[in-house]
Amino acid sequence: MNLPNKLTIARIALVPVILLFLLPWPQLEVFSGWNRFLSDHGHLVALFFFVIAALTDLYDGKIARKRNLVTNFGKFLDPIADKLLVIAVMIALVQLGRLNALVPIIVILREFIVTGVRLMASEKGVVVAASKLGKTKTVTQIIALILILLEKTLVSIWEPCLPTSWIFLFSDLVMLVAIILTLISGLDYLLKNISYFKD
């Protein structure tokens, strides 16, 4: 297995680690100390691993193209790793009360459509790689999630200078841009590959 594919698999492996530091455990006395740690510092640890995972997404593609290591396995697994990373964190933020459930629902529906297109293409022996617009969408989603995970820290730093609501509003605006790109890229993907649905 080449290096880009190993980085992609590492990104998938980091997903449960991120969730471990993001989501509280059951409200039992035995977990009270851990949950206090998560409440105070868990978002920063989760952010650290999330950024590492995001960097693997940046470098696996660059390395694959530079060293001519692009494979069908990588084309297939890379977008799946992106989806797992982004959707898992979004759903966790819904549980934490920070995101509206519509956000991951829109992302998941878009990915179902894209996966359907990929399945139809695979029946014709074609592996459809992620588009540039799709990659831009993913980068914007990741930036929005990083900002949300940073909110507690930004509030503690900027609270004397900026209203707390402005910090949350900025994160929300970036997430809104990400969702708009999610919808546009999904439609673009469908229109460009609609021929695979024709006999």
C-alpha positions in Angstrom: 0.0 0.0 0.0 1.4 3.4 -1.0 1.8 6.4 1.3 -1.2 8.4 0.0 -3.5 5.5 0.7 -2.0 5.0 4.2 -2.7 8.7 4.9 -6.3 8.2 3.8 -6.7 5.2 6.1 -5.1 7.2 9.0 -7.7 9.9 8.4 -10.5 7.3 8.9 -8.7 6.0 12.0 -8.7 9.4 13.5 -12.5 9.8 13.4 -13.2 7.8 16.5 -10.3 9.5 18.3 -11.9 12.9 17.6 -15.3 11.7 18.8 -13.7 10.4 22.0 -12.7 13.9 23.0 -15.7 15.6 21.6 -18.7 13.7 23.0 -19.4 13.3 26.7 -19.8 9.9 28.2 -22.9 8.8 30.1 -23.7 11.0 33.1 -22.5 8.5 35.7 -20.2 9.2 38.6 -17.5 7.0 37.2 -17.2 9.2 34.2 -17.7 12.6 35.9 -13.9 13.4 35.9 -13.6 12.6 32.3 -16.6 14.6 31.4 -15.3 17.6 33.3 -12.1 17.3 31.3 -14.1 17.2 28.0 -16.1 20.2 29.0 -13.0 22.2 29.8 -10.4 21.0 27.2 -12.0 18.2 25.1 -12.8 20.6 22.2 -9.1 21.6 21.9 -7.9 18.0 21.9 -10.6 17.1 19.3 -9.5 20.1 17.3 -5.9 19.0 17.3 -6.7 15.6 15.9 -9.3 17.1 13.5 -6.6 19.4 12.0 -4.2 16.4 11.7 -6.9 14.5 9.9 -7.6 17.5 7.6 -3.9 17.8 6.8 -3.8 14.1 5.7 -6.5 15.1 3.2 -4.4 17.9 1.9 -1.2 15.9 1.5 -2.4 12.5 0.3 -3.6 13.9 -3.0 -0.5 16.1 -3.5 1.8 13.2 -2.8 -0.2 10.9 -5.1 -0.1 13.3 -8.0 3.5 14.3 -7.5 4.8 10.7 -7.3 2.4 9.3 -9.8 0.8 7.1 -7.1 -2.9 7.8 -8.1 -4.8 4.5 -7.8 -8.4 3.5 -8.2 -8.4 2.4 -4.5 -7.3 6.0 -3.6 -9.9 7.6 -5.8 -12.6 5.4 -4.1 -11.4 5.7 -0.5 -10.3 9.4 -0.3 -13.8 10.9 -0.7 -15.2 8.3 1.7 -12.6 9.3 4.3 -13.6 13.0 3.8 -17.3 12.2 4.3 -16.6 10.1 7.5 -14.5 12.9 9.0 -16.9 15.8 8.2 -20.2 14.0 8.8 -19.1 12.4 12.1 -18.0 15.7 13.6 -21.2 17.5 12.3 -23.4 14.9 14.0 -21.4 15.2 17.2 -22.0 19.0 17.1 -25.7 18.3 16.6 -25.7 16.2 19.8 -23.8 19.0 21.6 -26.4 21.5 20.5 -24.1 23.6 18.4 -25.4 22.7 14.9 -28.9 22.3 13.5 -29.6 18.8 12.3 -30.4 20.1 8.8 -26.7 20.7 8.3 -25.5 17.0 8.4 -28.8 15.9 6.7 -28.1 18.1 3.7 -24.5 16.8 3.5 -25.6 13.2 3.9 -28.3 13.5 1.2 -25.7 15.1 -1.2 -23.3 12.2 -0.5 -26.1 9.6 -1.2 -26.6 11.2 -4.6 -22.9 11.3 -5.4 -22.5 7.7 -4.2 -25.4 6.7 -6.5 -23.6 8.3 -9.5 -20.4 6.5 -8.6 -22.2 3.2 -8.4 -23.7 3.7 -11.8 -20.3 4.7 -13.2 -18.6 1.7 -11.7 -21.0 -0.6 -13.5 -19.6 0.8 -16.7 -16.0 0.3 -15.4 -15.4 3.9 -14.6 -14.0 5.2 -11.3 -15.2 8.8 -10.8 -12.7 10.9 -8.8 -13.7 13.9 -6.6 -14.2 17.1 -8.6 -12.4 20.4 -7.8 -15.7 21.9 -6.7 -16.2 18.9 -4.4 -12.8 19.4 -2.9 -13.5 23.1 -2.4 -16.7 22.1 -0.7 -14.8 19.8 1.6 -12.2 22.4 2.5 -14.9 24.9 3.3 -16.7 22.4 5.5 -13.5 21.7 7.3 -12.7 25.4 7.9 -16.2 25.9 9.3 -15.8 23.0 11.7 -12.4 24.2 12.8 -13.9 27.6 13.6 -16.8 26.0 15.6 -14.3 23.8 17.5 -12.3 27.0 18.2 -15.3 29.0 19.5 -14.7 28.5 23.2 -11.1 29.6 22.9 -11.9 32.6 20.7 -14.6 33.7 23.1 -12.1 33.6 26.0 -9.6 35.6 24.0 -11.9 38.1 22.2 -14.8 38.5 24.7 -13.5 41.8 26.1 -13.2 43.2 22.5 -16.0 41.5 20.5 -19.5 40.4 21.4 -19.7 36.7 21.8 -22.5 36.5 19.3 -20.2 37.9 16.5 -17.8 34.9 16.9 -20.7 32.4 16.6 -22.2 34.4 13.7 -18.9 34.2 11.8 -18.7 30.4 12.2 -22.3 30.1 11.1 -21.7 32.2 8.0 -18.8 30.1 7.0 -20.9 26.9 7.6 -23.7 28.5 5.5 -21.2 29.0 2.6 -20.1 25.4 3.0 -23.7 24.1 2.8 -24.3 26.2 -0.3 -21.2 24.8 -1.9 -22.4 21.3 -0.8 -25.6 21.8 -2.8 -24.0 23.3 -5.8 -21.2 20.7 -6.0 -23.8 17.9 -5.7 -25.9 19.3 -8.5 -22.8 19.9 -10.7 -21.6 16.3 -10.0 -25.0 14.9 -11.0 -25.3 16.9 -14.2 -21.8 16.1 -15.4 -22.3 12.4 -14.8 -25.9 12.0 -15.7 -25.0 10.0 -18.8 -24.2 7.0 -16.6 -27.9 6.7 -15.9 -28.7 6.3 -19.6 -28.7 2.9 -21.2 
